[in-house]
Amino acid sequence: MGKIIAVANEKGGVAKTTTTKNLSIGVARAGKAVLVIDLDTSASITKALGVVPDKSVGTICEVFEKGIQGEDYPEGFGIIHHDEGIDIIASTSELKEYEVRLISAYQREVILRNFLYSIREKYDYIFLDCPGDLGILVTNALFCADSVIIPVAPQFLSVESMQNLFVTISKIRRFNGTHTKPEIMGVLFTMVRTNVKNGKRIMAELRKSYGNSVPFFNTIIPLAEKLPEADLARESIYKYAPNSASAMLNQDLVNEFLEIENK
């Protein structure tokens, strides 16, 4: 049964999409069956992977539409196969409309969960690329997630947003009745300027303040030109610049992720 992992932070611009893209493809390269779901109203990972949404196949919008209407999902609904070894359910700008519609929908918090629970046995991992907020789409992601990865840029506003996410996760645990899920797999420092003292200070303070209650990834992803270049090229970092430092560091993250999963 596939493990569902939300990549989330209330703040935008902390490399959630880049992290989801390279981690999911890296895990697929390790031989795992992987599905990625784009929950961003900007369709960020859909664009970063060069996927063309196809309404005849279905996008995340049609997934929510069928869930709102209480309809069944045809076999393979919404699934697009990507040439770098993952499956993806794409997003479009129409997802903004579904944010509004979901507010008044029956069982609005668990519509995505109902869909994913019907297909999760086909995958080892399902990654949810979340928007930069804590609205109904993120609520749907957290209600069905087993674990959360929290990308954090070592800046003051990112830290405050991370704390808001902790509060939301705590509430979800109570509301979904588990009191334990979603677990926090780890805080991942991204977009790190390795030569900036303030960033190092913030990372050290966060590890000191939360290290006993929240896990942190050992891998740190520095700010690097190759990562946005790979997004622009609609490729993973492994395909775009396989010999770059960014590719090696992202592979370190994949290895650490798999080590955590194998414990």
C-alpha positions as CSV (number, residue, x, y, z in Angstrom):
1,M,0.0,0.0,0.0
2,G,1.5,3.3,-1.1
3,K,2.6,5.9,1.4
4,I,1.2,9.3,0.9
5,I,3.6,12.2,1.5
6,A,2.6,15.9,1.5
7,V,5.3,18.5,0.7
8,A,4.0,21.5,2.4
9,N,4.8,24.9,3.9
10,E,2.4,27.9,4.3
11,K,5.0,30.2,2.7
12,G,5.5,30.1,-1.0
13,G,8.9,30.3,-2.7
14,V,10.7,27.8,-0.5
15,A,11.2,25.2,-3.2
16,K,8.3,22.9,-2.5
17,T,7.8,22.1,-6.2
18,T,11.5,21.7,-7.0
19,T,11.8,19.4,-3.9
20,T,8.8,17.3,-4.9
21,K,9.9,17.0,-8.5
22,N,13.5,15.9,-7.8
23,L,12.7,13.8,-4.8
24,S,9.9,11.9,-6.5
25,I,11.9,11.3,-9.7
26,G,14.9,10.2,-7.6
27,V,12.8,7.7,-5.7
28,A,11.4,6.4,-9.0
29,R,15.0,6.0,-10.3
30,A,15.6,3.8,-7.3
31,G,12.9,1.4,-8.6
32,K,9.9,2.6,-6.7
33,A,6.4,3.1,-8.2
34,V,5.7,6.8,-7.7
35,L,2.7,9.1,-8.3
36,V,2.9,12.9,-8.0
37,I,-0.3,15.0,-7.6
38,D,-0.2,18.7,-8.3
39,L,-2.4,20.6,-5.8
40,D,-1.1,24.0,-6.7
41,T,-3.5,26.4,-8.4
42,S,-0.5,27.7,-10.3
43,A,0.1,24.2,-11.7
44,S,3.8,24.5,-10.8
45,I,4.9,20.9,-11.0
46,T,2.8,20.3,-14.0
47,K,4.7,23.1,-15.8
48,A,8.0,22.1,-14.3
49,L,7.7,18.6,-15.8
50,G,6.4,19.8,-19.1
51,V,3.1,18.0,-18.7
52,V,0.1,19.1,-20.9
53,P,-3.1,18.7,-18.9
54,D,-5.7,16.5,-20.8
55,K,-9.3,16.8,-19.7
56,S,-10.2,13.6,-21.5
57,V,-7.8,11.8,-19.1
58,G,-8.7,14.0,-16.1
59,T,-6.8,16.5,-14.0
60,I,-6.9,17.2,-10.3
61,C,-9.9,19.4,-11.0
62,E,-11.9,16.5,-12.4
63,V,-10.8,14.4,-9.5
64,F,-12.4,17.0,-7.1
65,E,-15.4,17.3,-9.4
66,K,-16.2,13.6,-9.2
67,G,-15.6,13.6,-5.5
68,I,-17.9,16.6,-4.9
69,Q,-20.6,14.8,-7.0
70,G,-20.1,11.4,-5.3
71,E,-19.2,9.7,-8.6
72,D,-16.9,6.7,-9.1
73,Y,-13.5,7.1,-10.7
74,P,-12.8,5.1,-13.9
75,E,-9.6,2.9,-13.9
76,G,-6.5,5.1,-14.4
77,F,-8.5,8.3,-14.1
78,G,-6.3,11.4,-14.2
79,I,-3.0,9.4,-14.6
80,I,-0.4,10.7,-17.0
81,H,2.8,8.8,-17.5
82,H,5.9,10.9,-17.5
83,D,9.1,9.9,-19.4
84,E,11.3,10.2,-16.3
85,G,9.5,7.3,-14.6
86,I,6.7,8.8,-12.5
87,D,3.0,9.1,-12.9
88,I,1.4,12.5,-12.4
89,I,-2.0,14.0,-11.9
90,A,-1.8,17.4,-13.5
91,S,-3.3,20.7,-12.4
92,T,-4.7,23.8,-14.2
93,S,-5.7,27.3,-13.3
94,E,-9.3,26.1,-12.9
95,L,-8.2,24.6,-9.6
96,K,-8.8,28.0,-8.1
97,E,-12.5,27.6,-8.7
98,Y,-12.5,24.3,-6.9
99,E,-11.0,25.9,-3.8
100,V,-14.2,27.9,-3.6
101,R,-16.5,24.9,-4.4
102,L,-14.8,22.6,-1.9
103,I,-15.7,25.0,1.0
104,S,-19.4,24.0,0.7
105,A,-18.9,20.4,-0.4
106,Y,-20.0,17.4,1.6
107,Q,-17.1,15.8,3.4
108,R,-14.9,18.5,2.0
109,E,-11.8,17.7,4.0
110,V,-11.6,14.0,2.8
111,I,-12.5,14.2,-0.9
112,L,-8.8,13.7,-2.0
113,R,-8.4,11.0,0.6
114,N,-11.3,9.0,-0.7
115,F,-9.8,9.1,-4.2
116,L,-6.2,8.3,-3.1
117,Y,-7.3,5.4,-0.9
118,S,-8.8,3.8,-4.0
119,I,-5.5,3.8,-5.9
120,R,-2.8,3.8,-3.3
121,E,-2.1,0.1,-3.6
122,K,-0.7,0.6,-7.1
123,Y,2.1,2.8,-5.8
124,D,5.0,2.7,-3.4
125,Y,4.8,6.5,-2.8
126,I,2.3,9.2,-3.6
127,F,3.8,12.8,-3.3
128,L,1.4,15.8,-2.9
129,D,2.9,19.1,-4.1
130,C,1.0,21.6,-2.0
131,P,0.3,25.3,-2.6
132,G,1.8,27.9,-0.3
133,D,-1.0,28.4,2.1
134,L,-3.0,26.4,4.7
135,G,-6.4,26.4,2.8
136,I,-8.8,23.7,1.8
137,L,-6.4,22.1,-0.7
138,V,-3.7,21.7,1.9
139,T,-6.3,20.5,4.4
140,N,-7.2,17.8,1.9
141,A,-3.6,16.8,1.5
142,L,-2.9,16.6,5.3
143,F,-6.1,14.6,5.9
144,C,-4.8,11.8,3.7
145,A,-1.1,12.1,4.2
146,D,0.9,9.6,6.2
147,S,3.9,12.0,6.4
148,V,4.8,15.6,5.7
149,I,8.1,17.0,4.4
150,I,8.5,20.6,5.2
151,P,10.9,22.6,3.0
152,V,12.1,25.7,4.8
153,A,14.4,28.5,3.5
154,P,16.4,29.7,6.5
155,Q,14.7,33.1,6.6
156,F,12.5,34.7,9.3
157,L,9.2,34.5,7.4
158,S,9.7,30.9,6.4
159,V,10.3,30.0,10.1
160,E,7.1,31.7,11.2
161,S,5.1,29.8,8.4
162,M,6.6,26.5,9.5
163,Q,5.3,27.1,13.1
164,N,1.8,27.8,11.6
165,L,2.0,24.5,9.8
166,F,2.9,22.7,13.1
167,V,-0.3,24.0,14.6
168,T,-2.4,22.9,11.6
169,I,-0.9,19.4,11.6
170,S,-1.7,19.1,15.3
171,K,-5.4,20.0,14.6
172,I,-5.6,17.6,11.7
173,R,-4.3,14.8,13.9
174,R,-7.2,15.4,16.3
175,F,-9.9,15.8,13.7
176,N,-8.9,12.7,11.7
177,G,-9.0,10.6,14.9
178,T,-5.5,9.2,14.6
179,H,-3.8,11.7,16.9
180,T,-0.5,10.7,15.2
181,K,-0.9,11.2,11.4
182,P,0.4,12.9,9.5
183,E,3.8,12.4,11.0
184,I,6.5,14.9,10.2
185,M,9.1,13.1,8.3
186,G,11.5,16.0,8.4
187,V,12.2,19.7,8.0
188,L,14.3,20.2,4.9
189,F,16.5,23.3,4.6
190,T,16.3,24.6,1.0
191,M,17.6,27.6,-0.9
192,V,20.4,27.8,1.6
193,R,23.0,30.5,1.0
194,T,25.9,28.7,2.5
195,N,28.1,31.8,2.8
196,V,25.5,33.8,4.7
197,K,25.9,33.9,8.5
198,N,22.3,34.7,9.2
199,G,21.0,31.6,7.4
200,K,23.4,29.4,9.4
201,R,22.3,31.0,12.6
202,I,18.6,30.4,11.8
203,M,19.2,26.8,10.9
204,A,21.2,26.2,14.2
205,E,18.5,27.9,16.3
206,L,15.7,25.8,14.7
207,R,17.6,22.6,15.3
208,K,18.2,23.6,18.9
209,S,14.5,24.7,19.4
210,Y,12.8,21.8,17.7
211,G,15.4,19.1,17.5
212,N,13.8,17.1,20.3
213,S,10.3,17.1,18.9
214,V,10.7,17.5,15.1
215,P,13.1,15.6,12.9
216,F,15.4,17.4,10.5
217,F,17.0,16.1,7.3
218,N,20.7,16.0,7.4
219,T,20.8,16.9,3.7
220,I,20.8,20.6,3.0
221,I,19.8,21.9,-0.5
222,P,21.8,25.1,-1.3
223,L,20.6,27.9,-3.6
224,A,21.9,27.0,-7.0
225,E,21.3,28.1,-10.6
226,K,21.0,24.6,-11.9
227,L,17.8,23.9,-10.1
228,P,15.6,26.7,-11.6
229,E,17.3,26.0,-14.9
230,A,16.1,22.4,-14.7
231,D,12.6,23.6,-13.9
232,L,12.7,25.9,-17.0
233,A,14.0,23.0,-19.1
234,R,11.0,20.9,-17.8
235,E,13.4,18.2,-16.5
236,S,14.7,16.8,-13.3
237,I,18.1,17.9,-12.1
238,Y,19.3,14.3,-12.8
239,K,18.5,14.6,-16.5
240,Y,19.3,18.3,-16.9
241,A,22.7,18.4,-15.1
242,P,23.5,14.9,-13.9
243,N,27.1,15.7,-12.9
244,S,26.3,18.9,-11.1
245,A,26.6,19.5,-7.3
246,S,22.8,20.0,-7.2
247,A,22.2,16.6,-8.7
248,M,24.5,14.9,-6.2
249,L,22.9,16.8,-3.2
250,N,19.4,15.9,-4.4
251,Q,20.6,12.3,-4.7
252,D,21.8,12.5,-1.1
253,L,18.3,13.6,-0.2
254,V,16.8,10.6,-2.0
255,N,19.2,8.3,-0.2
256,E,18.4,9.8,3.1
257,F,14.6,9.5,2.4
258,L,14.9,5.8,1.5
259,E,17.1,5.2,4.6
260,I,14.4,6.7,6.8
261,E,11.7,4.6,5.0
262,N,13.7,1.4,5.5
263,K,14.2,1.8,9.2
